[in-house]
Amino acid sequence: MPPKSDPPAPATSSSGGNDGSSGASLDPAFHLLLVVPFSFLRPPRLRLKLPSLTLPSPNVVFALLLLTYFMVVSGIVYDIIVEPPGIGSTQDPYTGSVRPVVFMSGRVNGQYIIEGLSSGFMFVLGGIGIILLDLALDRNRAKSVKVSYASAGVSSVVLAYVMSMLFIRIKIPAYLR
């Protein structure tokens, strides 16, 4: 013969009474406060128009994405948090004169504001060069336009690469020697 199971215990609320989650309250005053005001009050009939939003043009989206990319690779978040100076300075040991320094040499994890902006500009220039090279492959363009796009794209990519390597050599003097 199988053992008898105990009957389930009634569920009790932690507040000690009915918490109103079942929808019915035992208090008649609560019921009156819930029903009576809304029996004669009516919401006004408003004729509100929803605002119509138009999508931005592809050029605006491209410009916003390019600006966001520039700000991210330039280290704007670092500049806001750390607040480095815009440009540094160093004293010449022989003459004693103070001269400006754009790159924080020897520190990979630090930058001046101008250093970040110039490096970010070189990355964006390289990206625009790749976009121009892609535009040069369009079959529907005239040959002179394709040649112009290709030459501008190649020169942009080469300039961005050479300048970025120069920035790295200035930043880390013992790198790529």
Secondary structure as UniProt FT lines:
FT   TURN            14..15
FT   TURN            21..22
FT   HELIX           28..40
FT   HELIX           58..74
FT   HELIX           76..82
FT   STRAND          88..91
FT   TURN            93..95
FT   STRAND          98..101
FT   TURN            105..106
FT   TURN            108..109
FT   HELIX           113..135
FT   TURN            136..137
FT   TURN            139..140
FT   HELIX           143..171
FT   TURN            173..176
//
